[in-house]
Amino acid sequence: MEKQKVLVLGTGKSGIAAAKQILNLGGQVILFDSNSKLDQVRLLKNFNQKDKVSIVTGELPPEQLIGVDLAVISPGIPLDKPFVKQIDCAKIPIWGEIELAYQSSKGKLAAVTGTNGKTTTVSLIGEILKTQYNDVHVCGNIGNPFTEDALDTDDSSVTILEVSSFQLETIMDFHPHVSAITNITPDHLDRHKTMKNYIKVKESIAMNQTEDDYIVLNYEDPELKKFGRRKTLKPKVVWFSSRHVLKDGFYYKEPEIHYAHDGEDDVLLNVHDLILLGAHNYENVMTAMGVALHMGVPMDKIVSACKAFQPVEHRIEFVRERSGVRYYNDSKGTNPDAAIQALRAMPGPVILIGGGYDKHIAFDDWVKEFKGRVKYLVLIGQTRNEIAECAKKYGFTNIMFAEDMDEAVKDCAAYAEAGDYVLLSPACASWGMFDNYEQRGRIFKDLVNKL
């Protein structure tokens, strides 16, 4: 990377982190953003005066590509953008931020992808690894870019990454020692266009793994079951199941999680000893156990860490109880399958806040779960009309529209009775009304606490 000229596409968190890594390695950076109104002076405050950084906004002139050795693309930028094709036509290699970090990192690496459960699983793996190793890095789509930590790793380091489908689109040599795919359900079809493309991208997490590596897979997911039995898959498969007793792997049989191996069947823990709530979280725990075990953590330490683990922010997060009504923040429920899991985790009648950005996903399976669970549905955002029509199709008519989160929370408080559960689990992305799901969740919590 020394003395190389690198074009960094995108000026968000991962773009800035990638630029800083390149500069730390002695490279020169051209930062590009298609937003022509970007505040360049403010952007440059992320860097030192001596840093070799220039900024291009709006259009990408062809002369800016002269002498460029590499382009690093932020995960939020679709690969079919005209300026990406322009770079590709100029025969400039395009790496993702994850690939850039991987090329500079050291030590053992584990990576988790999947439609749902990634953040909880990766957070839990991070806590487990800390019981065994001194230098643990928890990075990726979980909030802090891998490029922020890559240069701080050494041969004794252990890194666990949350990897999105957007990030997997641009890997080349990326090679985790242990990988995991939690599940695959429809998501991001506005970007990947078809389920076939989406599945293929998710499965690419294993493309550079060898026979000495491991991949943890969900036995209950039909796509992953096919993938795990594919003869071309090189890493050893570690299965987990929430519905079947396995002869080899982790499985949940109420009320316990078991580990079957070498003819033995060990009971690891009673799920009622976990702070995590819901069957989907038992799957997350089994994923974490499979990854951590093959990253060298003894089982007794794994079990202790699982019992102590607190739910992550914005994922079925308890906010408060008011007048006998319990409020939960599941802002990370950004697709129907995640929202289904949150709904199933509620032990009583639910007043549900849903709606948001349109990712071109069907809501039928989510709406079918409303019967016998949801008392009222409060809808916000771009998809509210579509969700309302879908709900009516299945006979659910207790629907209210709200203009913003403040109105939605007040509506919920007005209609909730003691014993009810108010749940923000939108089944949609946050964009349009909010910067991200974190902001949406924080605003919800703030409004609930002000009631």
Order of alpha helices (4+ residues) and beta strands (2+ residues): beta-alpha-beta-alpha-beta-beta-alpha-beta-alpha-beta-alpha-beta-alpha-beta-alpha-beta-alpha-alpha-beta-alpha-beta-beta-beta-beta-alpha-alpha-beta-beta-alpha-beta-alpha-beta-alpha-beta-alpha-beta-alpha
